Each structure stands twice: as structure tokens, then as C-alpha cells.
């Protein structure tokens, strides 16, 4: 037998190279998950997946010559025996590379290998990303993305590896973190969704369960094509496309504005008379300024053509060409269930003009609004965004997002909007601030809550027209969502003080419906409940987000107990997706919470809408009450099943 190769390690037990390799193979999914969670979120999910696999695969020594390892604590496991020093050594190398990947590139220093795109593994023609989790996983991902790399690593080591703070500090220090205690303090600011009301052990178990979910599993992946249409072309078309790309590349390198005739569009692969007419800038539909005043319809179809570049034929040609066949340098996005194909005929031109540092074109084809943006400095690349807006009325067609820069957003308002202002939803007593607009209807920039990492404020735009005052908010899409209040049968615009007070405690829950194709969000109080032991009165609210496509609605019930903290979010008592509950078709809603009084006693509280004639709790807590309200004494951690009877005697369960 040959002598075993070892890696020298302080302490009595050296690390065997083959033992480290065995640890990597045995715990590969766990190591890849750790790397994926620590890698910087700005890389995007596809690159994070490939980079995480690459970091783990190159975490063994390059050769079998002995190396030196820092003193690393053994990982803590609750399932059984320790994973041993081999796993600790590999984990340390993975962690160091993941932290290096988040360091900024500097001109005077050679980049580290982890800062560059991975050489292997590589996937061509597919985009890979983990399976989507629930609202709690999405919320945790957003909170982790706001942390620094060392703080993310501290949070993950605590939750995933079940390490104590002293062990975490030692591992971070060995990985090159200058101030591990600051990273631990920053990690303390993140609270896992659903952990606030539980004990420390339950909170730790909840964090571990979230970190082990499919949302953060880079070994269980979904795949989507990247360039399916181009890869389906036969060999002759592929050769022609390659030649066109070479010609476009040569044109980009020439002096001038940096674009060819079609800009960032991919090479043309078909000759079709109807398609060519749709892509002819001269044939775009243009609406006169006063058409909306006499039209029987009041939607995007009567928006006038506006913007200082509306007559720039070269810009419009590039926008239409990129819409038809976006090239590899185009960043494209679309709201759920929105087709991203070319227009069926000549689209309507809504706007073409300079916005901040970009040239922006807004087009409408009856089903979708499309936003094209290219940099003013002539550099390559473009952005293309699709949003479904069919069936819009005067309120829904009040504004479109025309520009985003560094946390700010600009809107293009409808011609019938007479006044625009900004209101902070978290300050219900505050006065709205005026929002200036250009003669074309483009607003000054305002803070975009869709891009904020915290919820210290929530700026919504108030638009006043002859029909009233509309409250709209940015949820990360081209069409802002309209906020309303009132029962599902008669939602109304948010104008009263009590409605604004309820929305002040609801606004910070809106990120759960962000980038979901939401058309409107209605939040209404379905019950009021006097709390036991003289603790005041609580509001029960149901919030429903309706989408442009009609399906995929999201519903959550809130419990808003009296709070000394201004704008404190309500507690989400129940949630549902793809459900008619709390809507026009089924306005009934029943929800409950486990609540602790100021005297330290626990109660199961439940409330139903006015249709309920009785409410019953069973399981861990037993109790029945006539009417739509229930309050039953309980123990900490108690769980109960809720149902009730409605008018007519039918039994209805709780929202879920």
C-alpha cells in the first residue's frame, strides 16, 4: 500500500485528502446549497447555480501534496454524528470562494478566480434555476439579498449548519472576513418570516426549514430555453444569421452612435409581408391629442403619441426590430402569462423620448404594452419589457412606468390626468406632495418601493381626473397596480382617513405580490373584534391582488391588533393562491390567530365575514361562538382547526 497523502492541519488529527474528497462527494448537495446562499444575488439565479457547483467542484487541493488548513470547528449536526474534519476543510474552501465572488473588481488588482464566470460547468441553450418556493421563501431571499456577503454567510451557517456564534466567528475569520462580529450583528437584523411569534427553538427550526427548501436548492433545478426559435432554423438560415451578426459587430465598432439599422435585434430569419408591415416605423398607429375627449373608450387605445423622439424613424425601427427578434445583448422581461412574440400588425406608438440616460419607446398592440430602452451614449445592448394590459379601463390606464434609475421610477400619465402627487402610505395623516410633470406627461422621479430593500416608507402616486383620485403603486412592472378599499362587490379608491390608516399597516405586505402581473389590490375590513382583557379592538382585513390575466390571484387575511408602533404591519393570519375567496364570486372569508394579551395569557381568536352565523375551533383548542367572532383561552403553541356556518347552514372552512 502507498502512503496516504494528507493535508496538514493544526491539532492532533491531520486531514486525509481522500477523506476530504469523500466528504465532498457525500455532502455535495449541502455544500452547493451553502455556496448558492452566500453568493451575491446580483449574479442572477442562473449564474449563481453554475458558480455554486463550480466552487464546490474545485474546493479540493489541486494536487495530492500536503497543504495547510486553518483551525476549523467541526460542523454541528442534529441528525447524528459529526461530519468530520474533511467536511469542515471543504466547507471552509467553499465559503472563502463564495465570499471572494462578492468582492468588487478593481482596476489595479488581478481578479480572483471566484470573481470570474465559471469555466465549468457550462450549459448551452438552457437557463437553470431552482424551483420556486412560497411567499416565506421569497421574503427571506429578499432580506438576505440586502445583507453583505459575510452577514449572509453568518446567517446561513447559523441556520443551515446549526453553529453557535463563536463557531461562526471562527469560520468567518478563517475565510478572510475582517470583522466577523459585525457580520453576526448584521445577520441578527434578519428575522425569518413567520418566526416573530415563536420561541427561539421554533424560530431556529423555521429558519432551517426555509433554508432547506426547494427555493435554495441548486441541485433540483428547472430549465427554460434561451434561444429556441433561432436554434430551430435550418443550416442555411443559421449561416445567414452568423454572417449578419458579424456585419452588425463590425458596425458597432465603427464611429458614430454604435447601432446598425436594427440596433440590438437578432438577424432577420424570415421574409413575410405582414411581418414587414408591422415592423415599418412609418406604419405605426399614431393618435391625435384630442381623440380621447370624444372616444367612447377610455383606455390605452386613445393615448396620444407623445415624446420628443416620436419622429425619430431610426429609433422606432430599432425598437420594432428588437421587439420582433431580440438579440443576445437584449435584457428582456415579461409579466406572467404575457406572450413575448412580435406584433401581429403595426402597433400604436404611445411615447418616444429621452428619459434620464436612455431613449425610451412605449408601444401598444391591444393586448400588451412594450417598453424598449437603449442607452443614450450609443453603447450596445437594450432593454425590452412586456406587460399585459388587455381590458384596461380609465383607472387602470392612468399611468405606465417609463423609466427606472437607482431606486427611482418615472411615470407617463394618461392625457385625462389633471394632477399628480405622491403619498407615503406609511404616513396616513401626511399630506400628499405635488409631483411635477413635463408637457408630455412624464413625472419627476419618485422613490420606487418595488426596488427598496426595507419598508421605512412606501411612496404611491395619486392621480386625479374627472372620475376621482386614484392611488397607484409600483410593483416592479410596466403598469402600476391600483389600490382600493371596500367590500369586493363595491371596491372604491382610497380616500378616507380610516382607509389610509388600514393601508398604512398593509403596505409592507405588498412585496408578496410583486412582479406577479397584478392589476389591482383591494384591502377591506371584514370584521372588528373586541380583544379579551380590555386590550382594545382589532381589525380583520382581507387583501386580494387581482391579475391582468384573471388567474393567479393572491389572497391573505390580516389581523391588525392595536400597536404603539406607527405603521406596524398586520399579522398575516392566512393566505391562499388561485382562490375565489375574498372576491366578487366568493366574498366569504374566515381566519384565526394565536394571540397573547398584555397580561401574558394566550387566546385563539377567529373572525369571519358578515355571512357567518357561527365559528367553531377544534383540535388543540375547543370552542364555538354564535356570530362571526370567536375568542377561546388557549396555551402557548396551541393549534386549532377553524370552520363556521354561513347563512343557509352550509359549513365553510378557514382561508388556506
Secondary structure, DSSP 8 states (H G I E B T S, - for coil): -----EEEESSSS-EEHHHHHHHHHHTHHHHHHHHHHHS-GGG-HHHHHHHHHHHHHT-S-SSSS--EE--------SSSS--HHHHHHHHHHHHHHHHHHTS---TTS---GGGS--SSS--SSEEEEE----HHHHHHHHHHHTS-HHHHHHHHHHHHH---HHHHHHHHHHTT-S-HHHHHHHHTT---TT-TTS-HHHHHHHHHHHHTSGGG-TTSEEEEESSHHHHTS-HHHHHHHHHHHHHHHHHHTSSSSS--TTTTB-------HHHHHHT-GGGSB---TTHHHH-S--SGGG---BSTTTT-HHHHHHHHHHHHSB-TTEEEEE-TT---S--SS--EEEEEEEETTEEEEEEE-SSEEEEEEEETT--S-EEEEEEE-TT--TTTTSEEEEEEETTEEEEEE-TT--EEEEEETT-TTS--EE--B-TTSBB--EE-GGG-SS-S--EEEEEEETTEEEEEE--SSSS-EEEEES-GGG-EES-SHHHHHHHHTTGGGGGGGTTS-EEEEEEEEEEEEE-GGG--EEEEEEEEEEETTS---EEEEEEE---SSTT---EEEEEEES--BTSSSB---EEEEEEE-TTS-EEEEEEE-TTEEEEEEEESS-EEEESSEEEEEE-TT--EEEEEEETTS-EEE---
